[in-house]
Amino acid sequence: MRLQGRARKWLATAAAAALLLVVPGPATADGPRRLAGDYLNLHQCVYSSFRVIDYFTTVVPSRDGRFTTGTATSAAPDQTRSCGGGDGNFEPHHPWAAVQALDLSAGRYLNLHQCVYYSDGQWDHLTTVISLGGGEFSAGTNVSDTPDTAPDCGPGRGLYDLVPLLSDVKVLDLSAGRYVNLQQCVYYYGAGGFDDHFTTVVPTRRDGRFTTGTKVSNTADTAPTCGRGDGNFNLIPLLSGTKALSRT
């Protein structure tokens, strides 16, 4: 099948690819600036359809507001996830819907990890960006004084295997600007009886067709910057979004 062939090609290409190093910009004269609040509470909301096996992830609110998340900065760590109710067809899937509270005092860099999994048997992708207790679908997102150079992903489980070509890490220098512009781009393939959404949050430098504009900047983004897909998977603007997290 076309998706099976493409998944194998992704894995084969990734095995031969060199890991790319993100070189962060210089620190400001007075040291790293802080986001408003002590914590970045990163909410990962994974939705599934009751009709077929089809997962997709949001970390910022979708443009239609039905797939919102509680991602924000705060003086206290969030203890429970905050996810929208979905649209009646897609609802939150609890094993992967979770929150990670990132202590912004822990270092200069926000290392944002993205792990994408694929099932040949289910013809479905799953994306995670937060630590899930070190489990099979955990992503190594952290705050540190050291920039990460490669994604840290769980191996997957059951029918779902990691797709290295679509997995990556984005090093965000928290001293480089006023805003962390967190973006998500959601893609969909629905031909030939398939129903498969998948999400990217970091630029996936190994495969620039599914890039995003997640970055630190002095300008607050108002719309996501997304790749066009690969001709099979096409961008769904309604489910994509951006959130500017202010430093002040």
VENKA-V946395 format. One record per pair of residues at least 24 apart in sequence whose ideal C-beta (glycine too) atoms are under 10 Angstrom apart, sorted by the first residue. I is the first residue (numbers start at 1). J is the second residue. Records with the same first field share a line. If there is no record, write none. Layout:
I: J + J
This chain:
1: 120 + 123 + 192 + 194
2: 123 + 189 + 191 + 192 + 194 + 232
3: 118 + 119 + 120 + 123 + 124 + 125 + 189 + 192 + 194 + 196 + 232 + 233
4: 118 + 120 + 121 + 123
5: 120
6: 118 + 163 + 165 + 189 + 230 + 232 + 233
7: 118 + 119 + 120 + 123 + 125 + 161 + 163 + 165 + 166
8: 118 + 120
9: 165
10: 116 + 118 + 163 + 164 + 165 + 166 + 167 + 206 + 207
11: 118 + 161 + 162 + 163 + 164 + 165
12: 164 + 165
13: 164 + 165 + 206 + 207
14: 162 + 163 + 164 + 165 + 166 + 167 + 206 + 207
15: 164 + 165
17: 164 + 165 + 205 + 206 + 207
18: 206
19: 149 + 150 + 151 + 164 + 168 + 169 + 205 + 206
20: 149 + 150 + 168 + 169 + 205 + 206
21: 147 + 148 + 149 + 150 + 171
22: 109 + 111 + 147 + 148 + 149 + 168 + 169 + 170 + 171 + 172 + 173 + 202 + 203 + 205
23: 147 + 171 + 173
24: 108 + 109 + 147 + 171 + 172 + 173 + 174 + 175 + 176 + 216
25: 173 + 175 + 176 + 177 + 216
26: 173 + 175 + 176
27: 108 + 173 + 174 + 175 + 176
28: 173 + 175 + 176 + 177
29: 175
30: 175
31: 108 + 175
32: 104 + 105 + 107 + 108 + 109 + 145 + 173 + 174 + 175 + 176
33: 108 + 174 + 175 + 176 + 177 + 178 + 216 + 247 + 248
34: 73 + 104 + 105 + 174 + 175 + 247 + 248
35: 72 + 73 + 74 + 102 + 104 + 110 + 174 + 178 + 179 + 180 + 216 + 245 + 246 + 247 + 248
36: 72 + 73 + 74 + 75 + 104 + 245 + 246 + 247 + 248
37: 72 + 73 + 74 + 75 + 76 + 77 + 104 + 245 + 246
38: 73 + 74 + 75 + 76 + 77 + 101 + 102 + 103 + 104 + 105
39: 72 + 73 + 74 + 75 + 76 + 77 + 78 + 100 + 101 + 102 + 103 + 104 + 105 + 143
40: 71 + 72 + 73 + 74 + 77 + 78 + 100 + 101 + 102 + 103 + 104 + 110 + 112 + 141 + 143 + 174 + 180 + 182 + 245
41: 69 + 70 + 71 + 72 + 73 + 74 + 76 + 77 + 78 + 79 + 81 + 82 + 99 + 100 + 101 + 102
42: 69 + 70 + 71 + 72 + 78 + 98 + 99 + 100 + 101 + 102 + 110 + 112 + 129 + 130 + 131 + 141 + 182 + 201 + 245
43: 68 + 69 + 70 + 71 + 72 + 78 + 80 + 81 + 82 + 83 + 97 + 98 + 99 + 100 + 101 + 130
44: 69 + 71 + 81 + 83 + 96 + 97 + 98 + 99 + 100 + 127 + 128 + 129 + 130 + 131 + 132 + 139 + 141 + 199 + 201
45: 69 + 70 + 71 + 81 + 82 + 83 + 84 + 86 + 92 + 93 + 96 + 97 + 98 + 99
46: 81 + 83 + 90 + 92 + 93 + 94 + 95 + 96 + 97 + 98 + 126 + 127 + 128 + 137 + 199
47: 83 + 84 + 85 + 86 + 87 + 89 + 90 + 91 + 92 + 93 + 96 + 97 + 197 + 199 + 239
48: 86 + 89 + 90 + 91 + 92 + 93 + 94 + 96 + 97 + 124 + 126 + 197
49: 86 + 87 + 89 + 90 + 91 + 93 + 124 + 195 + 197
50: 86 + 88 + 89 + 90 + 91
51: 89 + 90 + 195
52: 122 + 123 + 124 + 193 + 194 + 195 + 196
53: 119 + 121 + 122 + 123 + 124 + 126 + 159 + 195 + 196
54: 89 + 90 + 122 + 123 + 124 + 125 + 126 + 188 + 190 + 194 + 195 + 196 + 197 + 198
55: 90 + 93 + 96 + 117 + 119 + 122 + 124 + 125 + 126 + 127 + 160 + 196 + 197 + 198 + 199
56: 90 + 93 + 124 + 125 + 126 + 127 + 184 + 186 + 187 + 188 + 196 + 197 + 198 + 199 + 236 + 239
57: 93 + 96 + 97 + 114 + 116 + 125 + 126 + 127 + 128 + 129 + 130 + 184 + 186 + 197 + 198 + 199 + 200 + 201 + 239
58: 83 + 84 + 92 + 97 + 127 + 184 + 186 + 199 + 201 + 239 + 240 + 241
59: 112 + 114 + 127 + 128 + 129 + 130 + 182 + 183 + 184 + 199 + 201 + 214 + 241 + 243
60: 181 + 182 + 183 + 184 + 201 + 214 + 224 + 240 + 241 + 242 + 243 + 244 + 245
61: 184 + 241 + 242 + 243
62: 87 + 184 + 186 + 236 + 237 + 238 + 239 + 240 + 241
63: 223 + 224 + 236 + 237 + 238 + 239 + 240 + 241 + 242
64: 237 + 238 + 239 + 241
65: 241
66: 90 + 238 + 239
67: 92 + 184 + 186 + 238 + 239 + 241
68: 241
69: 97 + 99 + 182 + 184 + 241 + 243
70: 99
71: 99 + 100 + 182 + 184 + 243 + 245
72: 243 + 245
73: 102 + 104 + 180 + 245 + 246 + 247
74: 101
76: 101
77: 101 + 102 + 103
81: 130
90: 197 + 239
93: 126
95: 132 + 135 + 137
96: 126 + 127 + 128 + 130 + 132 + 135 + 137
98: 128 + 130 + 131 + 132 + 133 + 138
99: 130
100: 129 + 130 + 131 + 132 + 138 + 139 + 141 + 142
101: 130
102: 130 + 131 + 141 + 142 + 143
103: 142 + 143
104: 143 + 174 + 180 + 247
105: 143
106: 142 + 143 + 144 + 145
107: 142 + 143 + 144 + 145 + 146 + 147 + 174
108: 143 + 144 + 145 + 146 + 147 + 171 + 172 + 173 + 174 + 175 + 176
109: 142 + 143 + 144 + 145 + 146 + 147 + 148 + 171 + 172 + 173 + 174 + 175 + 176 + 216
110: 141 + 142 + 143 + 144 + 147 + 170 + 171 + 172 + 173 + 174 + 180 + 182 + 216 + 245
111: 140 + 141 + 142 + 143 + 144 + 146 + 147 + 148 + 149 + 151 + 152 + 169 + 170 + 171 + 172
112: 139 + 140 + 141 + 142 + 143 + 148 + 151 + 168 + 169 + 170 + 171 + 172 + 180 + 182 + 201 + 202 + 214
113: 138 + 139 + 140 + 141 + 142 + 148 + 150 + 151 + 152 + 153 + 167 + 168 + 169 + 170 + 201 + 202
114: 139 + 141 + 151 + 153 + 166 + 167 + 168 + 169 + 170 + 199 + 200 + 201 + 202 + 203 + 204 + 212 + 214
115: 139 + 140 + 141 + 151 + 152 + 153 + 154 + 155 + 156 + 162 + 163 + 164 + 166 + 167 + 168 + 169
116: 151 + 153 + 156 + 160 + 162 + 163 + 164 + 165 + 166 + 167 + 168 + 198 + 199 + 200 + 201 + 204 + 207 + 210
117: 153 + 154 + 155 + 156 + 157 + 158 + 159 + 160 + 161 + 162 + 163 + 166 + 167 + 198
118: 156 + 159 + 160 + 161 + 162 + 163 + 165 + 166 + 196 + 198
119: 156 + 158 + 159 + 160 + 161 + 196
120: 159 + 160 + 161
121: 158 + 159 + 160
122: 158 + 159 + 160 + 196
123: 189 + 192 + 193 + 194 + 195 + 196
124: 159 + 160 + 194 + 195 + 196 + 197 + 198
125: 160 + 163 + 166 + 187 + 189 + 196 + 197 + 198 + 199 + 233
126: 156 + 160 + 163 + 197 + 198 + 199
127: 163 + 166 + 167 + 184 + 186 + 197 + 198 + 199 + 200 + 201
128: 153 + 154 + 167 + 199 + 201
129: 182 + 184 + 199 + 200 + 201 + 202
136: 160 + 162
137: 162
139: 167 + 169 + 201
140: 169
141: 169 + 170 + 201 + 202
142: 169
143: 172 + 174
144: 171
146: 171
147: 171 + 172 + 173
151: 202 + 204 + 206
163: 198 + 204 + 206 + 207
164: 206 + 207
165: 204 + 206 + 207 + 210
166: 198 + 200 + 204 + 206 + 207 + 209 + 210
167: 200 + 202 + 204 + 206 + 207
168: 200 + 201 + 202 + 203 + 204 + 205 + 206 + 207 + 210 + 211
169: 202 + 205
170: 201 + 202 + 203 + 204 + 205 + 212 + 214 + 215 + 216
171: 202 + 216
172: 202 + 214 + 215 + 216
173: 215 + 216
174: 216 + 247
175: 216 + 247
176: 215 + 216 + 217 + 218
177: 215 + 216 + 217 + 218 + 219 + 220 + 247
178: 216 + 217 + 218 + 219 + 220 + 244 + 245 + 246 + 247 + 248
179: 215 + 216 + 217 + 218 + 219 + 220 + 221 + 243 + 244 + 245 + 246 + 247 + 248
180: 214 + 215 + 216 + 217 + 220 + 221 + 243 + 244 + 245 + 246 + 247
181: 212 + 213 + 214 + 215 + 216 + 217 + 219 + 220 + 221 + 222 + 224 + 225 + 242 + 243 + 244 + 245
182: 212 + 213 + 214 + 215 + 221 + 224 + 241 + 242 + 243 + 244 + 245
183: 211 + 212 + 213 + 214 + 215 + 221 + 223 + 224 + 225 + 226 + 240 + 241 + 242 + 243 + 244
184: 212 + 214 + 224 + 226 + 239 + 240 + 241 + 242 + 243
185: 210 + 211 + 212 + 213 + 214 + 224 + 225 + 226 + 227 + 228 + 229 + 235 + 236 + 237 + 239 + 240 + 241 + 242
186: 224 + 226 + 233 + 235 + 236 + 237 + 238 + 239 + 240 + 241
187: 226 + 227 + 228 + 229 + 230 + 232 + 233 + 234 + 235 + 236 + 239 + 240
188: 229 + 232 + 233 + 234 + 235 + 236 + 239
189: 229 + 230 + 231 + 232 + 233 + 234
190: 232 + 233 + 234
191: 232 + 234
192: 232
194: 232
196: 232 + 233
197: 233 + 236 + 239
198: 233
199: 236 + 239 + 240
200: 226 + 227 + 240
203: 227
209: 233
210: 235
212: 240 + 242
213: 242
214: 242
216: 245 + 247
217: 244
218: 247
219: 244
220: 244 + 245 + 246
